[in-house]
């Protein structure tokens, strides 16, 4: 019923949050690597 729908919504929000966190972390690593190469 409604509990199942709410659970799906929560899991979808958690999945999107995790994906955004991973992509932001990857972008930060890439930016740090670029800066490090420029400094060398």
C-alpha distance matrix in Angstrom:
0.0 3.8 5.4 5.5 6.7 8.9 10.2 11.2 12.9 14.7 15.9 17.1 19.0 20.5 21.6 23.3 24.9 26.2 27.6 29.3 30.7 32.2 33.6 35.1 36.6 38.1 39.6 41.1 42.7 44.1 45.6 47.1 48.6 50.1 51.6 53.0 54.6 56.2 57.6 59.2
3.8 0.0 3.8 5.4 5.1 6.1 8.6 9.9 10.6 12.3 14.3 15.3 16.6 18.3 19.9 21.2 22.5 24.3 25.8 27.1 28.5 30.3 31.7 32.9 34.5 36.2 37.5 38.9 40.7 42.1 43.3 45.0 46.6 48.0 49.4 50.9 52.7 54.0 55.4 57.1
5.4 3.8 0.0 3.8 5.5 5.1 6.2 8.7 9.9 10.5 12.3 14.2 15.4 16.4 18.3 20.1 21.0 22.4 24.4 25.8 26.8 28.6 30.3 31.5 32.7 34.6 36.1 37.3 38.9 40.6 41.9 43.3 44.9 46.6 47.9 49.2 51.1 52.6 53.8 55.4
5.5 5.4 3.8 0.0 3.8 5.4 5.1 6.3 8.8 9.9 10.6 12.4 14.4 15.3 16.4 18.5 20.0 21.0 22.6 24.4 25.7 27.0 28.7 30.2 31.5 33.0 34.7 36.1 37.5 39.0 40.6 42.1 43.4 45.1 46.7 47.9 49.5 51.2 52.5 54.0
6.7 5.1 5.5 3.8 0.0 3.8 5.4 5.1 6.3 8.7 10.0 10.6 12.5 14.3 15.3 16.7 18.4 20.0 21.2 22.7 24.3 25.9 27.1 28.6 30.3 31.7 33.0 34.7 36.3 37.6 39.0 40.7 42.2 43.5 45.1 46.6 48.2 49.6 51.1 52.8
8.9 6.1 5.1 5.4 3.8 0.0 3.8 5.4 5.1 6.2 8.6 9.8 10.6 12.3 14.2 15.4 16.5 18.3 20.0 21.1 22.4 24.4 25.8 26.9 28.5 30.3 31.6 32.8 34.6 36.2 37.4 38.9 40.6 42.1 43.4 44.9 46.7 48.0 49.3 51.1
10.2 8.6 6.2 5.1 5.4 3.8 0.0 3.8 5.4 5.1 6.1 8.5 9.9 10.5 12.2 14.3 15.2 16.4 18.3 20.0 20.9 22.5 24.3 25.6 26.8 28.5 30.2 31.4 32.9 34.6 36.0 37.4 38.9 40.6 42.0 43.2 45.0 46.6 47.9 49.4
11.2 9.9 8.7 6.3 5.1 5.4 3.8 0.0 3.8 5.5 5.2 6.1 8.6 9.8 10.4 12.3 14.1 15.2 16.4 18.3 19.8 21.0 22.5 24.2 25.6 26.9 28.5 30.1 31.5 32.9 34.5 36.1 37.4 38.9 40.6 41.9 43.4 45.0 46.5 48.0
12.9 10.6 9.9 8.8 6.3 5.1 5.4 3.8 0.0 3.8 5.5 5.1 6.2 8.6 9.8 10.6 12.2 14.2 15.4 16.5 18.2 20.0 21.2 22.4 24.2 25.8 26.9 28.5 30.3 31.6 32.8 34.6 36.2 37.5 38.9 40.5 42.1 43.5 45.0 46.7
14.7 12.3 10.5 9.9 8.7 6.2 5.1 5.5 3.8 0.0 3.8 5.4 5.1 6.1 8.6 10.0 10.5 12.2 14.3 15.4 16.3 18.3 20.0 20.9 22.3 24.3 25.7 26.8 28.5 30.2 31.4 32.8 34.6 36.1 37.4 38.8 40.7 42.1 43.3 45.0
15.9 14.3 12.3 10.6 10.0 8.6 6.1 5.2 5.5 3.8 0.0 3.8 5.5 5.0 6.1 8.6 9.7 10.4 12.2 14.2 15.1 16.4 18.3 19.8 20.9 22.4 24.2 25.6 26.9 28.5 30.1 31.5 32.9 34.6 36.1 37.3 39.0 40.7 42.0 43.4
17.1 15.3 14.2 12.4 10.6 9.8 8.5 6.1 5.1 5.4 3.8 0.0 3.8 5.4 5.0 6.2 8.5 9.8 10.6 12.3 14.1 15.4 16.5 18.2 19.9 21.1 22.5 24.2 25.8 27.0 28.5 30.3 31.6 33.0 34.6 36.1 37.6 39.1 40.6 42.2
19.0 16.6 15.4 14.4 12.5 10.6 9.9 8.6 6.2 5.1 5.5 3.8 0.0 3.8 5.4 5.2 6.1 8.6 9.9 10.6 12.2 14.3 15.4 16.3 18.2 19.9 21.0 22.4 24.3 25.7 26.8 28.5 30.2 31.5 32.8 34.4 36.2 37.5 38.9 40.7
20.5 18.3 16.4 15.3 14.3 12.3 10.5 9.8 8.6 6.1 5.0 5.4 3.8 0.0 3.8 5.5 5.0 6.1 8.6 9.9 10.4 12.3 14.2 15.2 16.3 18.3 19.9 20.9 22.5 24.3 25.6 26.9 28.5 30.2 31.5 32.8 34.6 36.2 37.4 39.0
21.6 19.9 18.3 16.4 15.3 14.2 12.2 10.4 9.8 8.6 6.1 5.0 5.4 3.8 0.0 3.8 5.4 5.1 6.2 8.6 9.8 10.6 12.3 14.2 15.3 16.5 18.4 19.9 21.2 22.6 24.3 25.8 27.0 28.7 30.4 31.6 33.1 34.8 36.2 37.6
23.3 21.2 20.1 18.5 16.7 15.4 14.3 12.3 10.6 10.0 8.6 6.2 5.2 5.5 3.8 0.0 3.8 5.4 5.1 6.1 8.5 9.9 10.5 12.1 14.1 15.3 16.4 18.2 19.9 21.0 22.3 24.2 25.6 26.9 28.5 30.1 31.6 32.9 34.6 36.2
24.9 22.5 21.0 20.0 18.4 16.5 15.2 14.1 12.2 10.5 9.7 8.5 6.1 5.0 5.4 3.8 0.0 3.8 5.5 5.2 6.1 8.6 10.0 10.5 12.1 14.2 15.3 16.4 18.3 19.9 21.0 22.4 24.3 25.7 26.9 28.4 30.3 31.6 32.9 34.7
26.2 24.3 22.4 21.0 20.0 18.3 16.4 15.2 14.2 12.2 10.4 9.8 8.6 6.1 5.1 5.4 3.8 0.0 3.8 5.5 5.0 6.2 8.6 9.9 10.5 12.3 14.2 15.3 16.5 18.3 19.9 21.1 22.5 24.4 25.8 26.9 28.7 30.4 31.6 33.0
27.6 25.8 24.4 22.6 21.2 20.0 18.3 16.4 15.4 14.3 12.2 10.6 9.9 8.6 6.2 5.1 5.5 3.8 0.0 3.8 5.4 5.2 6.2 8.5 9.8 10.6 12.3 14.2 15.4 16.5 18.3 20.0 21.1 22.5 24.4 25.7 27.0 28.7 30.3 31.7
29.3 27.1 25.8 24.4 22.7 21.1 20.0 18.3 16.5 15.4 14.2 12.3 10.6 9.9 8.6 6.1 5.2 5.5 3.8 0.0 3.8 5.5 5.2 6.0 8.5 9.8 10.4 12.1 14.2 15.2 16.3 18.2 19.8 21.0 22.5 24.2 25.7 27.0 28.5 30.3
30.7 28.5 26.8 25.7 24.3 22.4 20.9 19.8 18.2 16.3 15.1 14.1 12.2 10.4 9.8 8.5 6.1 5.0 5.4 3.8 0.0 3.8 5.5 5.2 6.1 8.6 9.9 10.5 12.3 14.2 15.3 16.5 18.3 20.0 21.1 22.4 24.4 25.8 27.0 28.7
32.2 30.3 28.6 27.0 25.9 24.4 22.5 21.0 20.0 18.3 16.4 15.4 14.3 12.3 10.6 9.9 8.6 6.2 5.2 5.5 3.8 0.0 3.8 5.5 5.0 6.1 8.6 9.9 10.5 12.3 14.2 15.3 16.5 18.4 20.0 21.0 22.6 24.4 25.8 27.0
33.6 31.7 30.3 28.7 27.1 25.8 24.3 22.5 21.2 20.0 18.3 16.5 15.4 14.2 12.3 10.5 10.0 8.6 6.2 5.2 5.5 3.8 0.0 3.8 5.4 5.0 6.1 8.6 9.8 10.5 12.2 14.2 15.2 16.4 18.4 19.8 21.1 22.6 24.4 25.8
35.1 32.9 31.5 30.2 28.6 26.9 25.6 24.2 22.4 20.9 19.8 18.2 16.3 15.2 14.2 12.1 10.5 9.9 8.5 6.0 5.2 5.5 3.8 0.0 3.8 5.4 5.1 6.2 8.7 9.9 10.5 12.3 14.2 15.3 16.5 18.3 20.0 21.2 22.6 24.5
36.6 34.5 32.7 31.5 30.3 28.5 26.8 25.6 24.2 22.3 20.9 19.9 18.2 16.3 15.3 14.1 12.1 10.5 9.8 8.5 6.1 5.0 5.4 3.8 0.0 3.8 5.5 5.1 6.2 8.7 9.9 10.6 12.3 14.3 15.4 16.4 18.5 20.1 21.1 22.6
38.1 36.2 34.6 33.0 31.7 30.3 28.5 26.9 25.8 24.3 22.4 21.1 19.9 18.3 16.5 15.3 14.2 12.3 10.6 9.8 8.6 6.1 5.0 5.4 3.8 0.0 3.8 5.4 5.1 6.2 8.6 9.9 10.5 12.3 14.3 15.2 16.6 18.5 20.0 21.2
39.6 37.5 36.1 34.7 33.0 31.6 30.2 28.5 26.9 25.7 24.2 22.5 21.0 19.9 18.4 16.4 15.3 14.2 12.3 10.4 9.9 8.6 6.1 5.1 5.5 3.8 0.0 3.8 5.5 5.1 6.1 8.6 9.8 10.5 12.3 14.1 15.4 16.6 18.4 20.1
41.1 38.9 37.3 36.1 34.7 32.8 31.4 30.1 28.5 26.8 25.6 24.2 22.4 20.9 19.9 18.2 16.4 15.3 14.2 12.1 10.5 9.9 8.6 6.2 5.1 5.4 3.8 0.0 3.8 5.4 5.1 6.2 8.6 9.9 10.6 12.2 14.3 15.4 16.5 18.4
42.7 40.7 38.9 37.5 36.3 34.6 32.9 31.5 30.3 28.5 26.9 25.8 24.3 22.5 21.2 19.9 18.3 16.5 15.4 14.2 12.3 10.5 9.8 8.7 6.2 5.1 5.5 3.8 0.0 3.8 5.4 5.1 6.1 8.6 9.9 10.4 12.3 14.3 15.3 16.5
44.1 42.1 40.6 39.0 37.6 36.2 34.6 32.9 31.6 30.2 28.5 27.0 25.7 24.3 22.6 21.0 19.9 18.3 16.5 15.2 14.2 12.3 10.5 9.9 8.7 6.2 5.1 5.4 3.8 0.0 3.8 5.5 5.1 6.2 8.7 9.8 10.6 12.4 14.3 15.5
45.6 43.3 41.9 40.6 39.0 37.4 36.0 34.5 32.8 31.4 30.1 28.5 26.8 25.6 24.3 22.3 21.0 19.9 18.3 16.3 15.3 14.2 12.2 10.5 9.9 8.6 6.1 5.1 5.4 3.8 0.0 3.8 5.4 5.1 6.2 8.6 10.0 10.7 12.4 14.4
47.1 45.0 43.3 42.1 40.7 38.9 37.4 36.1 34.6 32.8 31.5 30.3 28.5 26.9 25.8 24.2 22.4 21.1 20.0 18.2 16.5 15.3 14.2 12.3 10.6 9.9 8.6 6.2 5.1 5.5 3.8 0.0 3.8 5.5 5.1 6.1 8.7 9.9 10.5 12.3
48.6 46.6 44.9 43.4 42.2 40.6 38.9 37.4 36.2 34.6 32.9 31.6 30.2 28.5 27.0 25.6 24.3 22.5 21.1 19.8 18.3 16.5 15.2 14.2 12.3 10.5 9.8 8.6 6.1 5.1 5.4 3.8 0.0 3.8 5.5 5.0 6.2 8.6 9.9 10.7
50.1 48.0 46.6 45.1 43.5 42.1 40.6 38.9 37.5 36.1 34.6 33.0 31.5 30.2 28.7 26.9 25.7 24.4 22.5 21.0 20.0 18.4 16.4 15.3 14.3 12.3 10.5 9.9 8.6 6.2 5.1 5.5 3.8 0.0 3.8 5.4 5.2 6.3 8.7 10.1
51.6 49.4 47.9 46.7 45.1 43.4 42.0 40.6 38.9 37.4 36.1 34.6 32.8 31.5 30.4 28.5 26.9 25.8 24.4 22.5 21.1 20.0 18.4 16.5 15.4 14.3 12.3 10.6 9.9 8.7 6.2 5.1 5.5 3.8 0.0 3.8 5.5 5.0 6.2 8.8
53.0 50.9 49.2 47.9 46.6 44.9 43.2 41.9 40.5 38.8 37.3 36.1 34.4 32.8 31.6 30.1 28.4 26.9 25.7 24.2 22.4 21.0 19.8 18.3 16.4 15.2 14.1 12.2 10.4 9.8 8.6 6.1 5.0 5.4 3.8 0.0 3.8 5.4 5.1 6.3
54.6 52.7 51.1 49.5 48.2 46.7 45.0 43.4 42.1 40.7 39.0 37.6 36.2 34.6 33.1 31.6 30.3 28.7 27.0 25.7 24.4 22.6 21.1 20.0 18.5 16.6 15.4 14.3 12.3 10.6 10.0 8.7 6.2 5.2 5.5 3.8 0.0 3.8 5.4 5.3
56.2 54.0 52.6 51.2 49.6 48.0 46.6 45.0 43.5 42.1 40.7 39.1 37.5 36.2 34.8 32.9 31.6 30.4 28.7 27.0 25.8 24.4 22.6 21.2 20.1 18.5 16.6 15.4 14.3 12.4 10.7 9.9 8.6 6.3 5.0 5.4 3.8 0.0 3.8 5.6
57.6 55.4 53.8 52.5 51.1 49.3 47.9 46.5 45.0 43.3 42.0 40.6 38.9 37.4 36.2 34.6 32.9 31.6 30.3 28.5 27.0 25.8 24.4 22.6 21.1 20.0 18.4 16.5 15.3 14.3 12.4 10.5 9.9 8.7 6.2 5.1 5.4 3.8 0.0 3.8
59.2 57.1 55.4 54.0 52.8 51.1 49.4 48.0 46.7 45.0 43.4 42.2 40.7 39.0 37.6 36.2 34.7 33.0 31.7 30.3 28.7 27.0 25.8 24.5 22.6 21.2 20.1 18.4 16.5 15.5 14.4 12.3 10.7 10.1 8.8 6.3 5.3 5.6 3.8 0.0
